[in-house]
Structure formats: structure tokens, C-alpha cells
Amino acid sequence: MPCEIVLDDRERRSGLEAALTRQTGHPPLIRRLELGDVAIDDRLLIERKAIADFVASWRDGRLAGQLARLCAADREGRRCLILLEGSLLPQSLPGISLDELRQAILSIVLDW
């Protein structure tokens, strides 16, 4: 029995729907998710973040709220993960050094 994959409707233009269809052989369900971008069998939530968005939301404090909501879902039995997408080449990072990005990721791992 295939797992149920739900894609947040705001992610339709990302190309993820087609990629999931190719990988699984069936299209994901499309609906608005309160949290995360992809839900798998109501057991796993995946929040996709482009590195630039991750850095911006970390700097302005929005990321803390998202992390709190993800942790709350995790305590309710849904595993959660943040998937960072993008290049780690120094010239590709949005006004942050690779060491600063690593520090931000490490602080999330240790604090959340």
C-alpha cells in the first residue's frame, strides 16, 4: 500500500508535484497544510527552505515561531524536518558566511 503524500497547495509552482509523481508513480494529494510543505502518512512533516529564506527568517525572528510549531507537532507524534535547498558555495550565500550558516543550523539543532 503506497503512503499518502500531501503537498501544500502553495507549493504547486515549485515543481515538487511533478517530481513526487515521477518518483512514486502517483500524484500527491494537494491541499492547504497548516504546517510544513509536505506531509507523509500524517507521520512526517517536511518544511522546505531555500537558503536565502532560511537566513532571512532566522535573522528577523520568524524562524523561531516556525520551529516552535514544528516541535509541537513533533511532540504530538509527527516527525518534522527542515530541508535546506540551495548551494553552499560562498558566492551563493545571501550575505552570510558559511561559518555563520553552520552556526545557525547548529543552534537550531541544539536549541530545538
Secondary structure, DSSP 8 states (H G I E B T S, - for coil): ----EEEEGGGGGGTHHHHHHHHHSS--EEE--SS-SEEETTTEEEEEEEHHHHHHHHHHTHHHHHHHHHHHHHHTT-EEEEEEES--SGGGSSS--HHHHHHHHHHHHHH-
